[in-house]
Amino acid sequence: MEPTDSDASYLAGLFALTVATGLVDAVSYLALDRVFTGNMTGNVLFVGFGLTGSGEVPLLNNAVALVGFLAGAIVAGRLVHGRTHVTRLPTAHLLVLFGTAATVLVTGAAWLVLGAPAGERLIGLTALLATAMGMQAVVARGTRISDVTTVVITSTLVNFALDSPLAGGTGDKWVRRAGAVVSMGAGGAFGALLISAWSGAGALLVAGACMTLGAIGLGVARHREGRRAAGTRTIPERTG
């Protein structure tokens, strides 16, 4: 079974946000200080490693990223809580997402102008990126497509395997699940290439652009869903 029309219209935007997550994590891990700002599963492990006194894992930066992500999710939750719309995605979700994309773009531009961050600036940048990713994760939940969370793919891989014909499944929703995995990996690979050929700041600018495209994509999907809902309401009831 493939995604419904309503689901399918949101997938392009969600995939763009997932690519952005891969880009941001490439920046935070490769160009900052070996910390994830979007993938909190890996980050929790890094905090655990750091607590054991491992000199190769920066405990402070990873802890800051974890707290920043939680703070971003809480703030976004407060901003979108109780919001409703004729479609599945309330306006507040889109506004938060556009604000998040703008923040990442401005951060990338500031990095280009001011140079590579160090010390307190590095920690502050880590916190800011993690907060942005926490907010994105909350906003993405508004689409009600659980297999494309935009920040993690572990559960997506599990569902992909369980529903595959090899496991006795029907291959249900395989397109969205494969798309989420590919998008995350592509974002990470693209980010690594940009950091090597350009800079971490440049990769962050591209991540912000991907977030913006994702927000636009979700906005277009919401518009289409709204038009379908309006068309359904205006169809006269048949009698006979």
N, C-alpha and C positions, 0 to 999 in steps of 0.2 A: 504494500500500500504506500502511495506517495503522499506528500503533504497536501492538505486541503488548500483550496484557492486562497483562503484567508491567511493560512499559515505561510504559504509559499511567497506571498507578497512581502512578508517581513524578513524573509531569510537573507536577501541580498544585503540589507542594512546590518543585520546581525553578523554576517560573515565579515563585513568591512570592520565592524567593531572588534571582532576576534583577531583579524589581521593586525589591528592597532595594538591589541594587547601583546601579541608576539613581538611587535616592534618596541613597545615600551619596556618589556621585560629584557629584550636584547640590550637596550640602552642601559637599564639599571644594573644588569649583571655584567655586561662586557665593558661599558664605558664609565660606570660609576664604581661601585665597590662590592661586586659579587653579592648582589641582593636582588630578590624578586619583588616587584611592586604590584604585580597583577596576580601571579600564581601563589596564593597563600599556602597551598599544600607544601610546596617546596620551601617556602619561607618559614613555616612552623618547624620544619625539620632543621633548617639552618639555625634557628634560635636554639633548638635542642642541642645541636652540635656545639654551638657557641657556649652554652651553659656548662658544657663539660670541660671547657678551657682549651678547646682546639684553637691553636694560634692561626690557622688558615681561614677561619670563618669569623667575620666581623659581627660580633654579637649586637653591638649598639645599633648599627645601621639596619640589621634585620629586624630587631625589636621595634625600631622606629617605623619601619615599613609596615609591620603587622598592626601597630597601634594606628598608624595613619589610614590604613585600609579600613579598619573597623570604624574609625571616626567618620570617614567619608560615607560609609554605608549607613551609619546612624543619621548623619545630616541629610543625606538623600532620602532616607526613609521618612524623616520628619517632613520634608518638603513635598513628598508625593503621597503621604498617608491620607487615605480617605478621598482622594481625587477620583472623579469618574468622568466618563466621556461616552458618547454613543458608540465609539469604537472601543477596542480593548486597551488602547494606549492613550491615557489622559494627556492633556497639554503640558502639565507640569513635568512629566517625564521627558518630553522633548526639550523643554526649556533647560532642564538640568543637564541634559546631554550636550546641548549646544554650548552651555556654559563651561562644561568640562573640556570639550574640544578646544574652546577658545583659550582656556587656561594652559593646556598643553602646548598650543601654538605659541602663546606669549612666552612660556617658559623656554621653549626651544630658541626663540628669537633672542631672549635675554642671554642665554648661554652663548650664542654666537657673538654677541656684542661684548659681553663681560669676560669671556674665556671660560676654560674648564673650571668647574667648581671644586673647592677643596675645603676641608675642615668643616666649619659650621654650615657653610653654603652647600656643601655636598649632602650633609645630613638633612638640611632644609629641603633640598631638591628631592631627595628620596622620600621624605614625608609628603611633599606636595604631589608627587606622582602616584604614590600609594593611595592618597586620599582621592585623587581623581579616578583611579581604577575601582575603588570601593563604590564610588558614586555611579560609575558606569555599570557595575554589576547589578546594582539595585534597579536602575532604569531598565536594563535589558529584561528583567523579570516581568516587566509590564506587558511584554509581548506574549507571555504565557506559553513560551516554547521552551520546555525544560531541557531539551537536548542541546541547546545553543545558549549557554550562559554567558559567553564571550570571555570568560576569565579562567575557566577550568574545563578540562576535557576527560578527566578520569571516569566520571560516571557515564559520559557519552560513549567512551570506548567499551565500558562494561555492557551498556545497553546494545551497542552495535554487535558485540560478540554474542550476547544471549539471544538476540533476535535474528541472528544469521542462520541460513539453512544448515550450516555445519553443526549448529547447536540445536537443531530441530525447530528453528523459528521460521518466520515468513519473510524476513528481510524488511520488516516494517520500518518506515522512516529512515531508510539507509542513506538517502541523499543528504538530508540535513546533518546526520551524524558524521558521515564522511566529509562533508563540507566544513564542519566545525573543526575536525582534526587537521584537515589540509590547510585551512585558513590560519590556524594557530602556528603550525609548522612553517608555512610560507612567510608569515609575519616575522618569526624569529630568524629565518634564513635571510630575508630581505634586510632586516635590521642589522644583522652581522655584516652583510656586504656593504651597507651604507656606512657603518662605523669604520670599516676598513678602508673604503674608498673615499669617504668624505669626513664625517665626524659624528660623535654622539649627538651633538646639537642638530645636525642635519637629519639624522634618523628620527629624532624627536619631532621635528617639524613635519616629517612625512607621517608619523604616527598621528599627530594632530589633524593632518589633512584627511587621513583615513577615518578618524572619529567624526569629522565633519561630514564626510560622505555617508558614513553610517547613519548619522542623525538625519540627513536629508533623505536617505533611503527609507528610514522608518516613517518619516513624515509623509512621503509619497504613498507608502503602504497604508498608512492611516487614512489618508484622503480617499484612496480607492475603496477601503473597507467602508468608510462613511457613505460613499456614493452607492455602494451595493446595498447598504442598510436602508438608505433613503428610497432606493428603487423598490425594495421589497415592501416597504410601508405604503407606497403609492399604488401598488398593484390592486385593482378593485377585486373584491371578493366575488367569486362566481356563485350564482344561485341557479337552481334548476331542478 
